[in-house]
Amino acid sequence: MLTSAESLPLTSVANSSTQPNPKRFCMENLKVIVVGAGMGGLTTALAMRQAGYDVEVYDRVKALRPAGAGISLWSNGVKVLNRLGLGSEIARIGGLMEQMAYYDGKTGDVLTRFNLSPLVERVGQAPYPVARTDLQQMLLSALGADQVQLDKRCVAIEQNANSATAIFDDGHRATGDVVVGADGTHSIIRSYVLGHGTERRYVGYVNWNGLVPVSDELAPPDSWDIYVAHGQRASVMPVGDNRFYFFLDVPLPKGTENNPDTYRQELSDHFSGWAQPVQTLIQQLDPDKTNRVEIHDIEPLKALVKGRVALIGDAAHSTAPDLGQGGCQAMEDAWALASYLATTNISVADALQRYQDRRLERVAQIILKARKRAEMTHGKVPTKTQQWYTELASEDGTKIMAAIAQTILLGPMH
Ligand SMILES: Cc1cc2nc3c(=O)[nH]c(=O)nc-3n(C[C@H](O)[C@H](O)[C@H](O)COP(=O)(O)OP(=O)(O)OC[C@H]3O[C@@H](n4cnc5c(N)ncnc54)[C@H](O)[C@@H]3O)c2cc1C
């Protein structure tokens, strides 16, 4: 399997200039095992394939179904898709989000409304909110749905100097030059890389989300509208096919009842007295197609790689969704990892180490920034949240767009 010079000791590379080996200076013909076929794993598989590598993808489920209804792909995520040749496809399935507005949830008064074009001009690419099933379908079609081996739960990892192996619960062993742990927030490969388990930390609020048809009663069709009051949020943003992705956030203790039969009543109680569009949203949502999530994150990790095994996506960084960056970071990871493998020539472990060096601080900052924002928007210190509402009323969009642009441009796709 290993045909590149990365299996040679460094000294033999340095001393063998009289016997040139054309393969010695790049890691060609690698075989990459990807565990997990979420948006992170699928993007990794596409990036590795574009780099010319053999890729095998495994997932524990019998049928792939994305968790959650929609996702906002900010420009850094979209830029990765552009590099993978999926630019027109994501533009086709993504929503046209041209403006953004905050409202006082109780009175319905506009706090601020602004056009997002200065942000797009600053970062060079529009964001695309997208339905998760559409995103998954796009990635799967690009890869080939039959390329994912389903019903394969990874239970262990092994590696030696020349290869790494993912071992599955049915006894199957997948051996390659690299194993990528894209197995999400409950990752078992993370435990292998770190040598210990990690605790998920409750961020302090519950999020209901789903899709509803676009309607003027809710928001202008090209706008991300957000109603805020008392540390709660109600929001819609446009995704493709004339739908809004909605979410409603409520700070609640951990472990409250989760029963779709009572979602509508519960939300009506939590948002009692809020502006009419919020009431309309609660009446229009389909409780059986609504997701309810207790929002967690994980402290930034100290390592993302071990030898030939790398973590990406939520396995590497579980973040609160308050910057809309978890999935975008998974895409940045995928691109960065494939790039280091394709462009360096020392060893697989060296390329993975470079990946870690580049990504560790970036993803740690995203986790901490998202946590801080979650606390500020969800009333952890009520006076701070109130101050934010006051600031929103004098905002013309400049500060909000500058903060979003900074998050995007600090990554590799600037
Ligand atoms: C409410 C909410 C809103 C969000 N909004 C945004 C947003 O607007 N923008 C954004 O960028 N991000 C957002 N995120 C974050 C985003 O959803 C995640 O970061 C992203 O889905 C992570 O993708 P992943 O591929 O790493 O993990 P996952 O999507 O969790 O995929 C992991 C895959 O691994 C498989 N798997 C797990 N264990 C094993 C095993 N042992 N063996 C084999 N397979 C296994 C699973 O079946 C799954 O298919 C949001 C998250 C939440 C909760």
The ligand as an SDF file (V2000), in Angstrom:
LIG
                    3D

 53 58  0  0  0  0  0  0  0  0999 V2000
  -28.7850   23.0690   16.6380 C   0  0  0  0  0  0  0  0  0  0  0  0
  -27.5150   23.0890   15.8430 C   0  0  0  0  0  0  0  0  0  0  0  0
  -27.3310   24.0350   14.8540 C   0  0  0  0  0  0  0  0  0  0  0  0
  -26.1530   24.0830   14.1230 C   0  0  0  0  0  0  0  0  0  0  0  0
  -25.9900   25.0480   13.1670 N   0  0  0  0  0  0  0  0  0  0  0  0
  -24.8460   25.1000   12.4690 C   0  0  0  0  0  0  0  0  0  0  0  0
  -24.6750   26.0990   11.4560 C   0  0  0  0  0  0  0  0  0  0  0  0
  -25.5530   26.9270   11.2200 O   0  0  0  0  0  0  0  0  0  0  0  0
  -23.4990   26.1160   10.7570 N   0  0  0  0  0  0  0  0  0  0  0  0
  -22.5150   25.1980   10.9870 C   0  0  0  0  0  0  0  0  0  0  0  0
  -21.4800   25.2290   10.3130 O   0  0  0  0  0  0  0  0  0  0  0  0
  -22.6550   24.2400   11.9380 N   0  0  0  0  0  0  0  0  0  0  0  0
  -23.7780   24.1730   12.6630 C   0  0  0  0  0  0  0  0  0  0  0  0
  -23.9450   23.1880   13.6170 N   0  0  0  0  0  0  0  0  0  0  0  0
  -22.8480   22.2260   13.8390 C   0  0  0  0  0  0  0  0  0  0  0  0
  -22.8670   21.1010   12.8110 C   0  0  0  0  0  0  0  0  0  0  0  0
  -24.1360   20.4890   12.7940 O   0  0  0  0  0  0  0  0  0  0  0  0
  -21.8230   20.0580   13.1640 C   0  0  0  0  0  0  0  0  0  0  0  0
  -20.6140   20.7030   13.4470 O   0  0  0  0  0  0  0  0  0  0  0  0
  -21.6160   19.0890   12.0130 C   0  0  0  0  0  0  0  0  0  0  0  0
  -22.8060   18.4050   11.7250 O   0  0  0  0  0  0  0  0  0  0  0  0
  -20.5290   18.0780   12.3910 C   0  0  0  0  0  0  0  0  0  0  0  0
  -20.3650   17.1760   11.3470 O   0  0  0  0  0  0  0  0  0  0  0  0
  -19.5020   15.8600   11.5770 P   0  0  0  0  0  0  0  0  0  0  0  0
  -19.4510   15.1950   10.2570 O   0  0  0  0  0  0  0  0  0  0  0  0
  -18.2450   16.1750   12.2820 O   0  0  0  0  0  0  0  0  0  0  0  0
  -20.3470   14.9890   12.6260 O   0  0  0  0  0  0  0  0  0  0  0  0
  -21.7530   14.2870   12.4350 P   0  0  0  0  0  0  0  0  0  0  0  0
  -22.6090   15.0140   11.4880 O   0  0  0  0  0  0  0  0  0  0  0  0
  -22.2600   14.0360   13.8060 O   0  0  0  0  0  0  0  0  0  0  0  0
  -21.3940   12.8990   11.7370 O   0  0  0  0  0  0  0  0  0  0  0  0
  -20.7650   11.8630   12.4370 C   0  0  0  0  0  0  0  0  0  0  0  0
  -21.0350   10.5620   11.6890 C   0  0  0  0  0  0  0  0  0  0  0  0
  -20.2530    9.5340   12.3020 O   0  0  0  0  0  0  0  0  0  0  0  0
  -21.0340    8.3770   12.4400 C   0  0  0  0  0  0  0  0  0  0  0  0
  -20.4660    7.6170   13.5610 N   0  0  0  0  0  0  0  0  0  0  0  0
  -20.4470    7.9520   14.8680 C   0  0  0  0  0  0  0  0  0  0  0  0
  -19.8030    7.0180   15.5940 N   0  0  0  0  0  0  0  0  0  0  0  0
  -19.4060    6.0630   14.7210 C   0  0  0  0  0  0  0  0  0  0  0  0
  -18.6960    4.8340   14.8720 C   0  0  0  0  0  0  0  0  0  0  0  0
  -18.2710    4.4030   16.0650 N   0  0  0  0  0  0  0  0  0  0  0  0
  -18.4500    4.0870   13.7670 N   0  0  0  0  0  0  0  0  0  0  0  0
  -18.8780    4.5060   12.5380 C   0  0  0  0  0  0  0  0  0  0  0  0
  -19.5610    5.6640   12.3450 N   0  0  0  0  0  0  0  0  0  0  0  0
  -19.8150    6.4200   13.4140 C   0  0  0  0  0  0  0  0  0  0  0  0
  -22.4390    8.8950   12.7220 C   0  0  0  0  0  0  0  0  0  0  0  0
  -23.4210    7.9360   12.3940 O   0  0  0  0  0  0  0  0  0  0  0  0
  -22.4920   10.1220   11.8130 C   0  0  0  0  0  0  0  0  0  0  0  0
  -22.9950    9.8070   10.5300 O   0  0  0  0  0  0  0  0  0  0  0  0
  -25.1180   23.1310   14.3810 C   0  0  0  0  0  0  0  0  0  0  0  0
  -25.3030   22.1660   15.3640 C   0  0  0  0  0  0  0  0  0  0  0  0
  -26.4840   22.1320   16.0890 C   0  0  0  0  0  0  0  0  0  0  0  0
  -26.6560   21.0800   17.1520 C   0  0  0  0  0  0  0  0  0  0  0  0
  1  2  1  0
  2  3  1  0
  2 52  2  0
  3  4  2  0
  4  5  1  0
  4 50  1  0
  5  6  2  0
  6  7  1  0
  6 13  1  0
  7  8  2  0
  7  9  1  0
  9 10  1  0
 10 11  2  0
 10 12  1  0
 12 13  2  0
 13 14  1  0
 14 15  1  0
 14 50  1  0
 15 16  1  0
 16 17  1  0
 16 18  1  0
 18 19  1  0
 18 20  1  0
 20 21  1  0
 20 22  1  0
 22 23  1  0
 23 24  1  0
 24 25  2  0
 24 26  1  0
 24 27  1  0
 27 28  1  0
 28 29  2  0
 28 30  1  0
 28 31  1  0
 31 32  1  0
 32 33  1  0
 33 34  1  0
 33 48  1  0
 34 35  1  0
 35 36  1  0
 35 46  1  0
 36 37  1  0
 36 45  1  0
 37 38  2  0
 38 39  1  0
 39 40  1  0
 39 45  2  0
 40 41  1  0
 40 42  2  0
 42 43  1  0
 43 44  2  0
 44 45  1  0
 46 47  1  0
 46 48  1  0
 48 49  1  0
 50 51  2  0
 51 52  1  0
 52 53  1  0
M  END
$$$$
